Amino acid sequence: MFYIYILYSKKDKKLYTGFADDLRKRIIKHQKGFVKSTKDRRPLILIHYEAFINESDAKQREIFLKSGYGKREITLLLQNYFQTNYWNK
C-alpha cells in the first residue's frame, strides 16, 4: 500500500502533506525529528490519511493536495475539526 497523509503542527498551526509506503514508520520519523521539513515544527498530529494500491495514484493525489485546490478540499473535508478547535486539545 501507498499512503498520502496530512500532519498538523501544533507549533506553527500549519499542515504538512506527505507520501509514504509505510505510514507508521514515516509518522514515527516525523515525531522523532528525523524529517528535515518537519523537525522544527513538532509536535505533529496525524489528522488525515488515504491509502492507495497504486504508487502513481498516491503520488498524483499528494501533488493535488499540495495545490491550492487540494488545500481547499482538505479544509472542507476537515472543517469540523477546524471549527471545534480540536488542535488545541
HTML snippet that shows the backbone in 3Dmol.js (N, CA, C, O; Angstrom):
<script src="https://3Dmol.org/build/3Dmol-min.js"></script>
<div id="view" style="width:600px;height:400px;position:relative"></div>
<script>
const pdb = `
ATOM      1  N   MET A   1       0.842  -1.182   0.000  1.00  0.00           N
ATOM      2  CA  MET A   1       0.000   0.000   0.000  1.00  0.00           C
ATOM      3  C   MET A   1       0.885   1.241   0.000  1.00  0.00           C
ATOM      4  O   MET A   1       2.033   1.215   0.442  1.00  0.00           O
ATOM      5  N   PHE A   2       0.312   2.325  -0.509  1.00  0.00           N
ATOM      6  CA  PHE A   2       0.971   3.629  -0.538  1.00  0.00           C
ATOM      7  C   PHE A   2       0.018   4.644   0.080  1.00  0.00           C
ATOM      8  O   PHE A   2      -1.197   4.562  -0.102  1.00  0.00           O
ATOM      9  N   TYR A   3       0.567   5.577   0.795  1.00  0.00           N
ATOM     10  CA  TYR A   3      -0.251   6.492   1.585  1.00  0.00           C
ATOM     11  C   TYR A   3       0.112   7.945   1.321  1.00  0.00           C
ATOM     12  O   TYR A   3       1.274   8.282   1.092  1.00  0.00           O
ATOM     13  N   ILE A   4      -0.890   8.784   1.357  1.00  0.00           N
ATOM     14  CA  ILE A   4      -0.654  10.219   1.489  1.00  0.00           C
ATOM     15  C   ILE A   4      -1.226  10.566   2.855  1.00  0.00           C
ATOM     16  O   ILE A   4      -2.206   9.973   3.305  1.00  0.00           O
ATOM     17  N   TYR A   5      -0.606  11.521   3.494  1.00  0.00           N
ATOM     18  CA  TYR A   5      -1.032  11.843   4.847  1.00  0.00           C
ATOM     19  C   TYR A   5      -0.904  13.345   5.088  1.00  0.00           C
ATOM     20  O   TYR A   5      -0.161  14.047   4.402  1.00  0.00           O
ATOM     21  N   ILE A   6      -1.646  13.807   6.075  1.00  0.00           N
ATOM     22  CA  ILE A   6      -1.601  15.218   6.438  1.00  0.00           C
ATOM     23  C   ILE A   6      -1.331  15.307   7.930  1.00  0.00           C
ATOM     24  O   ILE A   6      -2.022  14.701   8.749  1.00  0.00           O
ATOM     25  N   LEU A   7      -0.314  16.073   8.254  1.00  0.00           N
ATOM     26  CA  LEU A   7       0.046  16.321   9.638  1.00  0.00           C
ATOM     27  C   LEU A   7      -0.297  17.758   9.988  1.00  0.00           C
ATOM     28  O   LEU A   7      -0.213  18.651   9.144  1.00  0.00           O
ATOM     29  N   TYR A   8      -0.680  17.972  11.225  1.00  0.00           N
ATOM     30  CA  TYR A   8      -0.931  19.313  11.742  1.00  0.00           C
ATOM     31  C   TYR A   8       0.156  19.633  12.754  1.00  0.00           C
ATOM     32  O   TYR A   8       0.415  18.848  13.666  1.00  0.00           O
ATOM     33  N   SER A   9       0.788  20.780  12.591  1.00  0.00           N
ATOM     34  CA  SER A   9       1.819  21.218  13.520  1.00  0.00           C
ATOM     35  C   SER A   9       1.179  22.034  14.632  1.00  0.00           C
ATOM     36  O   SER A   9       0.575  23.075  14.375  1.00  0.00           O
ATOM     37  N   LYS A  10       1.311  21.565  15.861  1.00  0.00           N
ATOM     38  CA  LYS A  10       0.798  22.325  16.999  1.00  0.00           C
ATOM     39  C   LYS A  10       1.654  23.568  17.247  1.00  0.00           C
ATOM     40  O   LYS A  10       1.210  24.510  17.904  1.00  0.00           O
ATOM     41  N   LYS A  11       2.865  23.568  16.727  1.00  0.00           N
ATOM     42  CA  LYS A  11       3.773  24.695  16.934  1.00  0.00           C
ATOM     43  C   LYS A  11       3.430  25.873  16.031  1.00  0.00           C
ATOM     44  O   LYS A  11       3.237  26.990  16.511  1.00  0.00           O
ATOM     45  N   ASP A  12       3.352  25.627  14.718  1.00  0.00           N
ATOM     46  CA  ASP A  12       3.105  26.746  13.797  1.00  0.00           C
ATOM     47  C   ASP A  12       1.692  26.757  13.215  1.00  0.00           C
ATOM     48  O   ASP A  12       1.361  27.622  12.404  1.00  0.00           O
ATOM     49  N   LYS A  13       0.855  25.794  13.631  1.00  0.00           N
ATOM     50  CA  LYS A  13      -0.557  25.733  13.232  1.00  0.00           C
ATOM     51  C   LYS A  13      -0.753  25.538  11.725  1.00  0.00           C
ATOM     52  O   LYS A  13      -1.768  25.955  11.168  1.00  0.00           O
ATOM     53  N   LYS A  14       0.219  24.906  11.074  1.00  0.00           N
ATOM     54  CA  LYS A  14       0.134  24.677   9.632  1.00  0.00           C
ATOM     55  C   LYS A  14       0.067  23.183   9.344  1.00  0.00           C
ATOM     56  O   LYS A  14       0.366  22.348  10.197  1.00  0.00           O
ATOM     57  N   LEU A  15      -0.337  22.875   8.112  1.00  0.00           N
ATOM     58  CA  LEU A  15      -0.448  21.491   7.669  1.00  0.00           C
ATOM     59  C   LEU A  15       0.764  21.085   6.853  1.00  0.00           C
ATOM     60  O   LEU A  15       1.408  21.916   6.212  1.00  0.00           O
ATOM     61  N   TYR A  16       1.063  19.806   6.885  1.00  0.00           N
ATOM     62  CA  TYR A  16       2.118  19.224   6.064  1.00  0.00           C
ATOM     63  C   TYR A  16       1.530  18.009   5.370  1.00  0.00           C
ATOM     64  O   TYR A  16       0.921  17.157   6.018  1.00  0.00           O
ATOM     65  N   THR A  17       1.704  17.921   4.069  1.00  0.00           N
ATOM     66  CA  THR A  17       1.203  16.789   3.290  1.00  0.00           C
ATOM     67  C   THR A  17       2.385  15.968   2.800  1.00  0.00           C
ATOM     68  O   THR A  17       3.349  16.517   2.267  1.00  0.00           O
ATOM     69  N   GLY A  18       2.313  14.649   2.981  1.00  0.00           N
ATOM     70  CA  GLY A  18       3.413  13.793   2.574  1.00  0.00           C
ATOM     71  C   GLY A  18       2.947  12.480   1.963  1.00  0.00           C
ATOM     72  O   GLY A  18       1.753  12.192   1.877  1.00  0.00           O
ATOM     73  N   PHE A  19       3.932  11.698   1.542  1.00  0.00           N
ATOM     74  CA  PHE A  19       3.729  10.416   0.874  1.00  0.00           C
ATOM     75  C   PHE A  19       4.594   9.376   1.585  1.00  0.00           C
ATOM     76  O   PHE A  19       5.708   9.676   2.013  1.00  0.00           O
ATOM     77  N   ALA A  20       4.073   8.149   1.710  1.00  0.00           N
ATOM     78  CA  ALA A  20       4.859   7.071   2.328  1.00  0.00           C
ATOM     79  C   ALA A  20       4.372   5.718   1.855  1.00  0.00           C
ATOM     80  O   ALA A  20       3.209   5.548   1.491  1.00  0.00           O
ATOM     81  N   ASP A  21       5.288   4.755   1.869  1.00  0.00           N
ATOM     82  CA  ASP A  21       4.864   3.381   1.595  1.00  0.00           C
ATOM     83  C   ASP A  21       4.713   2.592   2.896  1.00  0.00           C
ATOM     84  O   ASP A  21       4.186   1.479   2.889  1.00  0.00           O
ATOM     85  N   ASP A  22       5.169   3.162   4.006  1.00  0.00           N
ATOM     86  CA  ASP A  22       4.949   2.594   5.330  1.00  0.00           C
ATOM     87  C   ASP A  22       4.561   3.755   6.247  1.00  0.00           C
ATOM     88  O   ASP A  22       5.424   4.447   6.787  1.00  0.00           O
ATOM     89  N   LEU A  23       3.287   3.953   6.412  1.00  0.00           N
ATOM     90  CA  LEU A  23       2.777   5.123   7.118  1.00  0.00           C
ATOM     91  C   LEU A  23       3.251   5.171   8.574  1.00  0.00           C
ATOM     92  O   LEU A  23       3.685   6.223   9.044  1.00  0.00           O
ATOM     93  N   ARG A  24       3.174   4.078   9.271  1.00  0.00           N
ATOM     94  CA  ARG A  24       3.569   4.068  10.693  1.00  0.00           C
ATOM     95  C   ARG A  24       5.030   4.468  10.878  1.00  0.00           C
ATOM     96  O   ARG A  24       5.348   5.284  11.744  1.00  0.00           O
ATOM     97  N   LYS A  25       5.913   3.899  10.070  1.00  0.00           N
ATOM     98  CA  LYS A  25       7.332   4.238  10.184  1.00  0.00           C
ATOM     99  C   LYS A  25       7.580   5.704   9.844  1.00  0.00           C
ATOM    100  O   LYS A  25       8.392   6.367  10.488  1.00  0.00           O
ATOM    101  N   ARG A  26       6.886   6.197   8.845  1.00  0.00           N
ATOM    102  CA  ARG A  26       7.078   7.594   8.432  1.00  0.00           C
ATOM    103  C   ARG A  26       6.609   8.560   9.514  1.00  0.00           C
ATOM    104  O   ARG A  26       7.274   9.563   9.773  1.00  0.00           O
ATOM    105  N   ILE A  27       5.485   8.276  10.144  1.00  0.00           N
ATOM    106  CA  ILE A  27       4.973   9.144  11.206  1.00  0.00           C
ATOM    107  C   ILE A  27       5.950   9.144  12.386  1.00  0.00           C
ATOM    108  O   ILE A  27       6.196  10.193  12.982  1.00  0.00           O
ATOM    109  N   ILE A  28       6.498   7.997  12.721  1.00  0.00           N
ATOM    110  CA  ILE A  28       7.485   7.923  13.802  1.00  0.00           C
ATOM    111  C   ILE A  28       8.700   8.790  13.471  1.00  0.00           C
ATOM    112  O   ILE A  28       9.222   9.492  14.337  1.00  0.00           O
ATOM    113  N   LYS A  29       9.147   8.737  12.214  1.00  0.00           N
ATOM    114  CA  LYS A  29      10.284   9.576  11.806  1.00  0.00           C
ATOM    115  C   LYS A  29       9.958  11.055  11.975  1.00  0.00           C
ATOM    116  O   LYS A  29      10.797  11.827  12.440  1.00  0.00           O
ATOM    117  N   HIS A  30       8.757  11.449  11.606  1.00  0.00           N
ATOM    118  CA  HIS A  30       8.340  12.844  11.794  1.00  0.00           C
ATOM    119  C   HIS A  30       8.353  13.194  13.282  1.00  0.00           C
ATOM    120  O   HIS A  30       8.888  14.232  13.672  1.00  0.00           O
ATOM    121  N   GLN A  31       7.775  12.343  14.101  1.00  0.00           N
ATOM    122  CA  GLN A  31       7.653  12.629  15.531  1.00  0.00           C
ATOM    123  C   GLN A  31       9.006  12.689  16.237  1.00  0.00           C
ATOM    124  O   GLN A  31       9.163  13.426  17.210  1.00  0.00           O
ATOM    125  N   LYS A  32       9.974  11.926  15.760  1.00  0.00           N
ATOM    126  CA  LYS A  32      11.301  11.913  16.378  1.00  0.00           C
ATOM    127  C   LYS A  32      12.225  12.997  15.822  1.00  0.00           C
ATOM    128  O   LYS A  32      13.349  13.167  16.295  1.00  0.00           O
ATOM    129  N   GLY A  33      11.742  13.728  14.813  1.00  0.00           N
ATOM    130  CA  GLY A  33      12.544  14.813  14.260  1.00  0.00           C
ATOM    131  C   GLY A  33      13.533  14.394  13.194  1.00  0.00           C
ATOM    132  O   GLY A  33      14.475  15.134  12.910  1.00  0.00           O
ATOM    133  N   PHE A  34      13.348  13.223  12.592  1.00  0.00           N
ATOM    134  CA  PHE A  34      14.250  12.729  11.560  1.00  0.00           C
ATOM    135  C   PHE A  34      13.908  13.226  10.151  1.00  0.00           C
ATOM    136  O   PHE A  34      14.620  12.917   9.196  1.00  0.00           O
ATOM    137  N   VAL A  35      12.817  13.998  10.020  1.00  0.00           N
ATOM    138  CA  VAL A  35      12.406  14.520   8.715  1.00  0.00           C
ATOM    139  C   VAL A  35      12.716  16.016   8.707  1.00  0.00           C
ATOM    140  O   VAL A  35      12.155  16.784   9.488  1.00  0.00           O
ATOM    141  N   LYS A  36      13.611  16.410   7.818  1.00  0.00           N
ATOM    142  CA  LYS A  36      14.111  17.785   7.779  1.00  0.00           C
ATOM    143  C   LYS A  36      12.995  18.830   7.700  1.00  0.00           C
ATOM    144  O   LYS A  36      13.048  19.849   8.387  1.00  0.00           O
ATOM    145  N   SER A  37      11.993  18.578   6.868  1.00  0.00           N
ATOM    146  CA  SER A  37      10.947  19.583   6.639  1.00  0.00           C
ATOM    147  C   SER A  37      10.002  19.776   7.819  1.00  0.00           C
ATOM    148  O   SER A  37       9.288  20.778   7.869  1.00  0.00           O
ATOM    149  N   THR A  38       9.979  18.843   8.771  1.00  0.00           N
ATOM    150  CA  THR A  38       9.062  18.986   9.906  1.00  0.00           C
ATOM    151  C   THR A  38       9.750  18.950  11.263  1.00  0.00           C
ATOM    152  O   THR A  38       9.077  19.096  12.283  1.00  0.00           O
ATOM    153  N   LYS A  39      11.051  18.764  11.313  1.00  0.00           N
ATOM    154  CA  LYS A  39      11.703  18.581  12.613  1.00  0.00           C
ATOM    155  C   LYS A  39      11.559  19.793  13.531  1.00  0.00           C
ATOM    156  O   LYS A  39      11.508  19.635  14.751  1.00  0.00           O
ATOM    157  N   ASP A  40      11.494  20.999  12.965  1.00  0.00           N
ATOM    158  CA  ASP A  40      11.332  22.204  13.776  1.00  0.00           C
ATOM    159  C   ASP A  40       9.876  22.605  13.951  1.00  0.00           C
ATOM    160  O   ASP A  40       9.588  23.673  14.491  1.00  0.00           O
ATOM    161  N   ARG A  41       8.960  21.764  13.501  1.00  0.00           N
ATOM    162  CA  ARG A  41       7.524  22.077  13.572  1.00  0.00           C
ATOM    163  C   ARG A  41       6.791  21.173  14.551  1.00  0.00           C
ATOM    164  O   ARG A  41       5.563  21.215  14.626  1.00  0.00           O
ATOM    165  N   ARG A  42       7.518  20.364  15.295  1.00  0.00           N
ATOM    166  CA  ARG A  42       6.909  19.443  16.254  1.00  0.00           C
ATOM    167  C   ARG A  42       6.385  20.184  17.469  1.00  0.00           C
ATOM    168  O   ARG A  42       6.910  21.239  17.824  1.00  0.00           O
ATOM    169  N   PRO A  43       5.347  19.642  18.118  1.00  0.00           N
ATOM    170  CA  PRO A  43       4.703  18.338  17.924  1.00  0.00           C
ATOM    171  C   PRO A  43       3.740  18.338  16.742  1.00  0.00           C
ATOM    172  O   PRO A  43       3.157  19.361  16.382  1.00  0.00           O
ATOM    173  N   LEU A  44       3.597  17.169  16.160  1.00  0.00           N
ATOM    174  CA  LEU A  44       2.760  16.963  14.981  1.00  0.00           C
ATOM    175  C   LEU A  44       1.655  15.959  15.286  1.00  0.00           C
ATOM    176  O   LEU A  44       1.838  15.031  16.074  1.00  0.00           O
ATOM    177  N   ILE A  45       0.511  16.162  14.650  1.00  0.00           N
ATOM    178  CA  ILE A  45      -0.632  15.261  14.810  1.00  0.00           C
ATOM    179  C   ILE A  45      -1.048  14.764  13.427  1.00  0.00           C
ATOM    180  O   ILE A  45      -1.233  15.565  12.510  1.00  0.00           O
ATOM    181  N   LEU A  46      -1.193  13.471  13.275  1.00  0.00           N
ATOM    182  CA  LEU A  46      -1.731  12.903  12.037  1.00  0.00           C
ATOM    183  C   LEU A  46      -3.224  13.177  12.022  1.00  0.00           C
ATOM    184  O   LEU A  46      -3.956  12.678  12.876  1.00  0.00           O
ATOM    185  N   ILE A  47      -3.681  13.969  11.057  1.00  0.00           N
ATOM    186  CA  ILE A  47      -5.107  14.313  11.027  1.00  0.00           C
ATOM    187  C   ILE A  47      -5.867  13.651   9.882  1.00  0.00           C
ATOM    188  O   ILE A  47      -7.097  13.610   9.895  1.00  0.00           O
ATOM    189  N   HIS A  48      -5.137  13.130   8.888  1.00  0.00           N
ATOM    190  CA  HIS A  48      -5.825  12.528   7.742  1.00  0.00           C
ATOM    191  C   HIS A  48      -4.834  11.668   6.973  1.00  0.00           C
ATOM    192  O   HIS A  48      -3.656  12.010   6.863  1.00  0.00           O
ATOM    193  N   TYR A  49      -5.315  10.553   6.444  1.00  0.00           N
ATOM    194  CA  TYR A  49      -4.512   9.784   5.503  1.00  0.00           C
ATOM    195  C   TYR A  49      -5.418   9.051   4.535  1.00  0.00           C
ATOM    196  O   TYR A  49      -6.587   8.798   4.824  1.00  0.00           O
ATOM    197  N   GLU A  50      -4.865   8.715   3.384  1.00  0.00           N
ATOM    198  CA  GLU A  50      -5.567   7.964   2.354  1.00  0.00           C
ATOM    199  C   GLU A  50      -4.639   6.860   1.877  1.00  0.00           C
ATOM    200  O   GLU A  50      -3.433   7.074   1.754  1.00  0.00           O
ATOM    201  N   ALA A  51      -5.186   5.685   1.607  1.00  0.00           N
ATOM    202  CA  ALA A  51      -4.405   4.534   1.159  1.00  0.00           C
ATOM    203  C   ALA A  51      -4.691   4.241  -0.303  1.00  0.00           C
ATOM    204  O   ALA A  51      -5.827   4.358  -0.763  1.00  0.00           O
ATOM    205  N   PHE A  52      -3.647   3.859  -1.027  1.00  0.00           N
ATOM    206  CA  PHE A  52      -3.742   3.542  -2.450  1.00  0.00           C
ATOM    207  C   PHE A  52      -2.995   2.240  -2.736  1.00  0.00           C
ATOM    208  O   PHE A  52      -1.976   1.946  -2.110  1.00  0.00           O
ATOM    209  N   ILE A  53      -3.502   1.485  -3.664  1.00  0.00           N
ATOM    210  CA  ILE A  53      -2.815   0.273  -4.101  1.00  0.00           C
ATOM    211  C   ILE A  53      -1.712   0.630  -5.089  1.00  0.00           C
ATOM    212  O   ILE A  53      -0.662  -0.011  -5.117  1.00  0.00           O
ATOM    213  N   ASN A  54      -1.954   1.642  -5.887  1.00  0.00           N
ATOM    214  CA  ASN A  54      -1.025   2.035  -6.933  1.00  0.00           C
ATOM    215  C   ASN A  54      -0.207   3.250  -6.494  1.00  0.00           C
ATOM    216  O   ASN A  54      -0.772   4.255  -6.062  1.00  0.00           O
ATOM    217  N   GLU A  55       1.116   3.161  -6.603  1.00  0.00           N
ATOM    218  CA  GLU A  55       2.004   4.240  -6.169  1.00  0.00           C
ATOM    219  C   GLU A  55       1.777   5.536  -6.942  1.00  0.00           C
ATOM    220  O   GLU A  55       1.767   6.614  -6.348  1.00  0.00           O
ATOM    221  N   SER A  56       1.596   5.444  -8.248  1.00  0.00           N
ATOM    222  CA  SER A  56       1.419   6.663  -9.037  1.00  0.00           C
ATOM    223  C   SER A  56       0.111   7.376  -8.696  1.00  0.00           C
ATOM    224  O   SER A  56       0.053   8.605  -8.735  1.00  0.00           O
ATOM    225  N   ASP A  57      -0.934   6.625  -8.363  1.00  0.00           N
ATOM    226  CA  ASP A  57      -2.190   7.253  -7.927  1.00  0.00           C
ATOM    227  C   ASP A  57      -1.973   8.032  -6.634  1.00  0.00           C
ATOM    228  O   ASP A  57      -2.479   9.145  -6.489  1.00  0.00           O
ATOM    229  N   ALA A  58      -1.225   7.455  -5.695  1.00  0.00           N
ATOM    230  CA  ALA A  58      -0.945   8.130  -4.424  1.00  0.00           C
ATOM    231  C   ALA A  58      -0.134   9.401  -4.655  1.00  0.00           C
ATOM    232  O   ALA A  58      -0.416  10.440  -4.057  1.00  0.00           O
ATOM    233  N   LYS A  59       0.866   9.319  -5.515  1.00  0.00           N
ATOM    234  CA  LYS A  59       1.703  10.500  -5.775  1.00  0.00           C
ATOM    235  C   LYS A  59       0.911  11.606  -6.472  1.00  0.00           C
ATOM    236  O   LYS A  59       1.114  12.787  -6.190  1.00  0.00           O
ATOM    237  N   GLN A  60       0.010  11.228  -7.380  1.00  0.00           N
ATOM    238  CA  GLN A  60      -0.839  12.232  -8.026  1.00  0.00           C
ATOM    239  C   GLN A  60      -1.744  12.911  -7.007  1.00  0.00           C
ATOM    240  O   GLN A  60      -1.956  14.122  -7.069  1.00  0.00           O
ATOM    241  N   ARG A  61      -2.273  12.137  -6.075  1.00  0.00           N
ATOM    242  CA  ARG A  61      -3.137  12.700  -5.034  1.00  0.00           C
ATOM    243  C   ARG A  61      -2.338  13.646  -4.134  1.00  0.00           C
ATOM    244  O   ARG A  61      -2.838  14.702  -3.746  1.00  0.00           O
ATOM    245  N   GLU A  62      -1.114  13.275  -3.805  1.00  0.00           N
ATOM    246  CA  GLU A  62      -0.263  14.142  -2.988  1.00  0.00           C
ATOM    247  C   GLU A  62      -0.027  15.476  -3.695  1.00  0.00           C
ATOM    248  O   GLU A  62      -0.135  16.536  -3.077  1.00  0.00           O
ATOM    249  N   ILE A  63       0.290  15.426  -4.969  1.00  0.00           N
ATOM    250  CA  ILE A  63       0.522  16.648  -5.734  1.00  0.00           C
ATOM    251  C   ILE A  63      -0.729  17.516  -5.738  1.00  0.00           C
ATOM    252  O   ILE A  63      -0.650  18.732  -5.562  1.00  0.00           O
ATOM    253  N   PHE A  64      -1.884  16.885  -5.940  1.00  0.00           N
ATOM    254  CA  PHE A  64      -3.137  17.646  -5.934  1.00  0.00           C
ATOM    255  C   PHE A  64      -3.378  18.299  -4.577  1.00  0.00           C
ATOM    256  O   PHE A  64      -3.724  19.479  -4.509  1.00  0.00           O
ATOM    257  N   LEU A  65      -3.198  17.539  -3.492  1.00  0.00           N
ATOM    258  CA  LEU A  65      -3.472  18.080  -2.161  1.00  0.00           C
ATOM    259  C   LEU A  65      -2.531  19.217  -1.783  1.00  0.00           C
ATOM    260  O   LEU A  65      -2.862  20.037  -0.927  1.00  0.00           O
ATOM    261  N   LYS A  66      -1.369  19.272  -2.407  1.00  0.00           N
ATOM    262  CA  LYS A  66      -0.431  20.368  -2.147  1.00  0.00           C
ATOM    263  C   LYS A  66      -0.762  21.609  -2.971  1.00  0.00           C
ATOM    264  O   LYS A  66      -0.190  22.675  -2.743  1.00  0.00           O
ATOM    265  N   SER A  67      -1.678  21.478  -3.926  1.00  0.00           N
ATOM    266  CA  SER A  67      -2.077  22.610  -4.761  1.00  0.00           C
ATOM    267  C   SER A  67      -3.117  23.461  -4.029  1.00  0.00           C
ATOM    268  O   SER A  67      -3.621  23.062  -2.979  1.00  0.00           O
ATOM    269  N   GLY A  68      -3.426  24.596  -4.568  1.00  0.00           N
ATOM    270  CA  GLY A  68      -4.444  25.465  -3.983  1.00  0.00           C
ATOM    271  C   GLY A  68      -5.799  24.797  -3.891  1.00  0.00           C
ATOM    272  O   GLY A  68      -6.480  24.902  -2.871  1.00  0.00           O
ATOM    273  N   TYR A  69      -6.199  24.105  -4.961  1.00  0.00           N
ATOM    274  CA  TYR A  69      -7.486  23.403  -4.943  1.00  0.00           C
ATOM    275  C   TYR A  69      -7.475  22.283  -3.904  1.00  0.00           C
ATOM    276  O   TYR A  69      -8.465  22.072  -3.203  1.00  0.00           O
ATOM    277  N   GLY A  70      -6.383  21.583  -3.807  1.00  0.00           N
ATOM    278  CA  GLY A  70      -6.270  20.492  -2.849  1.00  0.00           C
ATOM    279  C   GLY A  70      -6.340  20.986  -1.416  1.00  0.00           C
ATOM    280  O   GLY A  70      -6.984  20.362  -0.572  1.00  0.00           O
ATOM    281  N   LYS A  71      -5.679  22.105  -1.135  1.00  0.00           N
ATOM    282  CA  LYS A  71      -5.725  22.673   0.218  1.00  0.00           C
ATOM    283  C   LYS A  71      -7.143  23.093   0.584  1.00  0.00           C
ATOM    284  O   LYS A  71      -7.570  22.938   1.728  1.00  0.00           O
ATOM    285  N   ARG A  72      -7.862  23.621  -0.388  1.00  0.00           N
ATOM    286  CA  ARG A  72      -9.272  23.974  -0.135  1.00  0.00           C
ATOM    287  C   ARG A  72     -10.100  22.725   0.132  1.00  0.00           C
ATOM    288  O   ARG A  72     -10.968  22.726   1.005  1.00  0.00           O
ATOM    289  N   GLU A  73      -9.833  21.663  -0.617  1.00  0.00           N
ATOM    290  CA  GLU A  73     -10.564  20.409  -0.416  1.00  0.00           C
ATOM    291  C   GLU A  73     -10.324  19.867   0.994  1.00  0.00           C
ATOM    292  O   GLU A  73     -11.265  19.428   1.654  1.00  0.00           O
ATOM    293  N   ILE A  74      -9.100  19.894   1.450  1.00  0.00           N
ATOM    294  CA  ILE A  74      -8.783  19.416   2.799  1.00  0.00           C
ATOM    295  C   ILE A  74      -9.473  20.276   3.849  1.00  0.00           C
ATOM    296  O   ILE A  74      -9.995  19.755   4.834  1.00  0.00           O
ATOM    297  N   THR A  75      -9.479  21.595   3.642  1.00  0.00           N
ATOM    298  CA  THR A  75     -10.154  22.494   4.584  1.00  0.00           C
ATOM    299  C   THR A  75     -11.638  22.160   4.683  1.00  0.00           C
ATOM    300  O   THR A  75     -12.201  22.166   5.778  1.00  0.00           O
ATOM    301  N   LEU A  76     -12.275  21.872   3.557  1.00  0.00           N
ATOM    302  CA  LEU A  76     -13.688  21.495   3.562  1.00  0.00           C
ATOM    303  C   LEU A  76     -13.895  20.111   4.174  1.00  0.00           C
ATOM    304  O   LEU A  76     -14.823  19.901   4.954  1.00  0.00           O
ATOM    305  N   LEU A  77     -13.036  19.184   3.818  1.00  0.00           N
ATOM    306  CA  LEU A  77     -13.154  17.818   4.312  1.00  0.00           C
ATOM    307  C   LEU A  77     -13.023  17.765   5.834  1.00  0.00           C
ATOM    308  O   LEU A  77     -13.720  16.996   6.496  1.00  0.00           O
ATOM    309  N   LEU A  78     -12.137  18.576   6.377  1.00  0.00           N
ATOM    310  CA  LEU A  78     -11.854  18.550   7.812  1.00  0.00           C
ATOM    311  C   LEU A  78     -12.422  19.758   8.548  1.00  0.00           C
ATOM    312  O   LEU A  78     -11.941  20.118   9.623  1.00  0.00           O
ATOM    313  N   GLN A  79     -13.433  20.377   7.975  1.00  0.00           N
ATOM    314  CA  GLN A  79     -13.963  21.616   8.552  1.00  0.00           C
ATOM    315  C   GLN A  79     -14.459  21.454   9.986  1.00  0.00           C
ATOM    316  O   GLN A  79     -14.336  22.386  10.780  1.00  0.00           O
ATOM    317  N   ASN A  80     -15.009  20.310  10.333  1.00  0.00           N
ATOM    318  CA  ASN A  80     -15.485  20.112  11.708  1.00  0.00           C
ATOM    319  C   ASN A  80     -14.334  20.147  12.708  1.00  0.00           C
ATOM    320  O   ASN A  80     -14.479  20.685  13.806  1.00  0.00           O
ATOM    321  N   TYR A  81     -13.210  19.583  12.339  1.00  0.00           N
ATOM    322  CA  TYR A  81     -12.045  19.620  13.211  1.00  0.00           C
ATOM    323  C   TYR A  81     -11.556  21.056  13.409  1.00  0.00           C
ATOM    324  O   TYR A  81     -11.249  21.478  14.524  1.00  0.00           O
ATOM    325  N   PHE A  82     -11.492  21.790  12.304  1.00  0.00           N
ATOM    326  CA  PHE A  82     -11.012  23.169  12.391  1.00  0.00           C
ATOM    327  C   PHE A  82     -11.980  24.034  13.193  1.00  0.00           C
ATOM    328  O   PHE A  82     -11.542  24.895  13.957  1.00  0.00           O
ATOM    329  N   GLN A  83     -13.273  23.826  13.038  1.00  0.00           N
ATOM    330  CA  GLN A  83     -14.277  24.642  13.722  1.00  0.00           C
ATOM    331  C   GLN A  83     -14.375  24.346  15.210  1.00  0.00           C
ATOM    332  O   GLN A  83     -14.719  25.230  15.995  1.00  0.00           O
ATOM    333  N   THR A  84     -14.076  23.112  15.610  1.00  0.00           N
ATOM    334  CA  THR A  84     -14.213  22.762  17.023  1.00  0.00           C
ATOM    335  C   THR A  84     -12.938  23.016  17.817  1.00  0.00           C
ATOM    336  O   THR A  84     -12.854  22.666  18.995  1.00  0.00           O
ATOM    337  N   ASN A  85     -11.947  23.623  17.172  1.00  0.00           N
ATOM    338  CA  ASN A  85     -10.696  23.957  17.851  1.00  0.00           C
ATOM    339  C   ASN A  85     -10.014  22.692  18.387  1.00  0.00           C
ATOM    340  O   ASN A  85      -9.366  22.724  19.433  1.00  0.00           O
ATOM    341  N   TYR A  86     -10.165  21.605  17.674  1.00  0.00           N
ATOM    342  CA  TYR A  86      -9.623  20.308  18.051  1.00  0.00           C
ATOM    343  C   TYR A  86      -8.120  20.372  18.321  1.00  0.00           C
ATOM    344  O   TYR A  86      -7.614  19.670  19.196  1.00  0.00           O
ATOM    345  N   TRP A  87      -7.423  21.196  17.586  1.00  0.00           N
ATOM    346  CA  TRP A  87      -5.949  21.223  17.615  1.00  0.00           C
ATOM    347  C   TRP A  87      -5.381  21.709  18.938  1.00  0.00           C
ATOM    348  O   TRP A  87      -4.229  21.405  19.247  1.00  0.00           O
ATOM    349  N   ASN A  88      -6.120  22.432  19.707  1.00  0.00           N
ATOM    350  CA  ASN A  88      -5.576  22.974  20.947  1.00  0.00           C
ATOM    351  C   ASN A  88      -5.746  22.026  22.133  1.00  0.00           C
ATOM    352  O   ASN A  88      -5.375  22.370  23.256  1.00  0.00           O
ATOM    353  N   LYS A  89      -6.295  20.854  21.900  1.00  0.00           N
ATOM    354  CA  LYS A  89      -6.514  19.895  22.993  1.00  0.00           C
ATOM    355  C   LYS A  89      -5.239  19.138  23.291  1.00  0.00           C
ATOM    356  O   LYS A  89      -5.221  18.286  24.179  1.00  0.00           O
TER     357      LYS A  89
END
`;
const viewer = $3Dmol.createViewer("view");
viewer.addModel(pdb, "pdb");
viewer.setStyle({}, {cartoon: {color: "spectrum"}});
viewer.zoomTo();
viewer.render();
</script>
